[in-house]
Amino acid sequence: MHNPHIEESTPRQADLTGVLLAGGRSRRMGRDKARLFFAGQPLYQRALELLHRFCRHVLIAGSRPDLERPGLPSLPDRYPGSALGGLYTGLLAATTDWILVAPCDMPWPDARIVERMLTVRQGHDAVVPRTPDGYEPVFALYHKNCLGRMEEMLRQGQYRIYDFYRRIDIRYLDPPELPDGWQRSLVNINTPEQLARLLEEES
Ligand SMILES: Nc1nc2c(ncn2[C@@H]2O[C@H](COP(=O)(O)OP(=O)(O)OP(=O)(O)O)[C@@H](O)[C@H]2O)c(=O)[nH]1
């Protein structure tokens, strides 16, 4: 089903590479989240469409030959086992200063959030939505400046994104700056129960 928040007219950003994070293990779901069928298409497809809307080049972080297609390579993590390792994979491979990251398990990614992130990024290392439920580190913008500090942590076996956040300059986007409906847009599907509930909502 078409996502109304991804408009055809959204301009592509020359300095932005899209990174689909798809290297997780889907333990809570018990089966691969990326290819779950949701409202007429595989779940990952929804984030992919949004990334293509903003970025000329999009890649998959994590070894996913099953999701590859011409112009959409998947890259194995150099430091496997965490979303931070996936961010590193994307940032290392990107030829642009910035990456726009999206997870493969977000049913309603909202282009308006991306637009707001792009507006405020200047002078920061990352832009991350922040809500009363916590941060959304896998639907965010990261600058190449982050690479060194990510690598430092990953080399030491430190994988916690929140520890990483203490080392960089982040511009958070809080609810007053987020568009209406952000609660729905920032949902990730993690469990079979959640999937069933959201499918019901969508139908
Ligand atoms: N490249 C890469 N992506 C990851 C990795 N771990 C998680 N992700 C991605 O990060 C996003 C959020 O993942 P989570 O739900 O936190 O983790 P998960 O491993 O997919 O699921 P659980 O096993 O249930 O925790 C998803 O898009 C995952 O595909 C990883 O080690 N490498």
The ligand as an ORCA input file, in Angstrom:
! r2SCAN-3c Opt
* xyz 0 1
  N      23.794     -4.365      9.722
  C      23.258     -4.713     10.889
  N      21.999     -4.346     11.189
  C      21.507     -4.726     12.393
  C      22.235     -5.483     13.315
  N      21.481     -5.694     14.428
  C      20.296     -5.097     14.182
  N      20.307     -4.503     12.957
  C      19.212     -3.774     12.336
  O      18.827     -2.718     13.196
  C      17.413     -2.547     13.185
  C      16.880     -2.712     14.587
  O      17.151     -4.037     14.974
  P      16.671     -4.668     16.357
  O      15.220     -4.901     16.325
  O      17.212     -3.840     17.467
  O      17.496     -6.039     16.367
  P      17.235     -7.375     15.572
  O      18.486     -8.163     15.733
  O      16.773     -7.113     14.177
  O      16.018     -8.060     16.362
  P      16.094     -8.841     17.778
  O      16.977    -10.044     17.529
  O      14.686     -9.229     18.074
  O      16.681     -7.863     18.760
  C      16.867     -3.575     12.188
  O      16.714     -2.943     10.939
  C      17.964     -4.620     12.140
  O      18.004     -5.312     10.901
  C      23.570     -5.872     12.948
  O      24.290     -6.560     13.683
  N      24.025     -5.448     11.747
*
